[in-house]
């Protein structure tokens, strides 16, 4: 009779125990694939909630090196007024802070749209997302939204630029020949979109690395097993 090495037998036992645990977690469907689907949905919900809570707080963009925005590319070097401002470290920093403050407005506008998508999105290959890299679910969600956040944020950012109380902002916008606030807002929205997904990805990776911090039985069961 062939004897199974103890180490192999132990690994097989633990693998079977882990699989069984996934199916018996509170609130899980009886089917493992459905459990994984719910796990990805909860992972995305918590990752996006945490990211937007951070981004929409005062200084959420400027004080965070991961997402801090530079000045929109569309400013370029258009006109003497803009050139003078951008060559002054003091004015450039002031303008950068103002754009980063506006980015918080864009994130507030984007947050409910992302939350609605997480609640309703179809997740066809949850197992692959569970087994994927540290930001696999974020990449999936961003791809599914296909840049729609930019369109959502442009109106809010355009209003923020036009209504800014900083006279320096008004001076810059008025000096941009052939460029209006909407064009600057679109450029800024693209930068905010990238920053949002960086922040969500960071939160997802943190949850995967230490699911116990979530205190969610399903997330601890699925990602703790992995």
N, C-alpha and C positions, 0 to 999 in steps of 0.2 A: 504493500500500500504506500502510495507516494505521500510524503509529509510536506505540508505547506510551510515555508519558513515563517517564523513568528512575526518578523517585521512586516512581511507582505500581508499576512492575515490581519494584523492590527490595522494597517492602512485601509484594507478592504472594509473592516468593521466600522472604522471611523467615517469612511465615505458613505456607507449605508446609513449610519446614524445621522449624518448631516443631511442627507437627502430626505430622510423621514422627518427630521425636525422642520424642514421647510414646509412640509405639507400639513403640519399640525400646529403651526403658529396661529395665534389668535387673529381672527379677521381674514385669514387667507382662504382662497378658494381651494377646493379639494384637489384641483389639478395644479401640478407644479408650474407649468407654463404660465398659468393665470397668476400664480403667486409672484412670479418674476415680473409680469406686467405691472402688477400693483406696486412692486418694489421700485421699478423704474419711475413710475408716476410719482410715488412719494419722494424718491430721490430728487427728481426734477422740481417738485413743489418746494421742498425744503431748500434746495440749492438756490432757486430763483428768489425765494422769500428772503433768505439771508443776504444775497447779493444786493437786492434792491433796498433792503433796510440800510445797508452800509452806504450805497451810492447816493441815496436821497437824504442822508444826514448832512448837516452843515459841514462843508469841507470834504464831502464824500469822494469827490474826484481829486481836487487839488492836493489834499493831504495824504493821498494814497499813491505811492510811486508806481504801483502796478497799472493804474488806470488814468493817471494824471495826463491831461491833454495839452499838446502844444497848440500854438495858434493855428487856425484853419489855413490850409494851403492856399486857398483862393485869395488870401490877402496878398501873398507874394510880395512884390515890391512895386505896387501900383501907386504912382504919384508921389510927389515930394513929401506930403504930409505923412503918409504911411511909412515911407522910407525913414523919415526922421524919428517917428515913434518906435519903429522896430530896431533902430540902431541905438536907442536909449534903453539901457538895461532896466532902469526904474519904470519907464512907461511900458516896456514890453512885458515885464513881470506883472504889472497892474492889469494890463489887458488880458494876459493869460489867466489870471485869477478870475476875472470877470467871465471869461468864456467857460471856465471850469464850473463857476457858480451856475451859469445857464445850463450846463450839462445836467445838473441835478434836476432842473425842470423837465428836460427831455426824458430822463430816467423815470420821473414820476408819471409822465404820460405813457411811457412804454410798459410800466409794471403791470397794470390790469390786463393789457393785451396779452402779455406773456402768461399771466396766471390763467386766463381763459383758455389759451392754447394748451397748456399743460393739462387742464381738466378734460379737454375734449379730443385731444390728439389720439389717433390710432397708433398703437405700438405693436407692430407685426412680428418683430424678431427680438423680443425682450431678453431671451437667453444670451444672444450675442452682445447686447448692450450691457448686461450684467457682467459678462466675462471680458468686456472690452477694456480699453485703457482708462486712465483716471478721469478723462473728460469725455468718454464715449457718449454718454446720454446728452451732454451739452451740445456736442457736435451734431447729434441727431436732431435735437430740437431746433438748433439754429438753421440747419438745412431745411427742415420742414417749414420754417417761417419765411425762408427765402428772401431775406432783406426787407420784409414788410415793416419792421420797426423804424426804418429810415423814413418811410412815408408817414408813419404815425407821428414821428417827432418833429418833422419839418415845420408844421404850422405853429406848434408851441415854441420852438426855438426861434422862429421868425418873429413872433410876438415879443419874446424876451429880448431879442436884439433891438427891435424898434423901440421898445418901452424902457430900455435900460436907463437907470438914473445916473450912470457914469458918463460925464460929458466927453471923456476920451473916446468912449465907444461911438457916440454920435459923430464925433469928429472923424473917426476912421471910416465909418460907413458913408458919410456924406462925401468923402474924398475919393471913394472907389468909383472911378469913371466906368460906366457900363456894367457895374455890379451892384445889385440891390441886396437888401437884407435877406430875401428868400434864398438867393444863391449862396450867401455865407451860411445861412441856416442849414442848407442841404449838405454843404461840406462838413459842417460841425456835426450834423446828425450821423454821418458816416463814421466819424471818429467816436461818437458816443456809442453807436451800435457795436463797434469793435470792443470798446471798453466794457460794455455790459456783458458781452459773452466771455471776456477774460475773467470778469468777476464771478460769473456763474460757474465757469469751469474750475476756478480756484475753490469755490465752495463745494462743488461735487467731489473734487479730489480729496478735500479734507474729510468729507463724510465717509468716502470709501476707505480712507486710511484709518479712521477711528469711528466706526459706526456706533459704538457704545455711547458716544456723546449725544446722539440724537434721542436716546431712550425710547426709540421706536422698535418694538419687538421684531417687526418684519425686516427692517433695514439691518438690525443687528444680526438677525438670523441669516439673511442672504449674504450680506457683505462680510459678516464676521466669519462665516464658513469659508468664504474665499480667502 
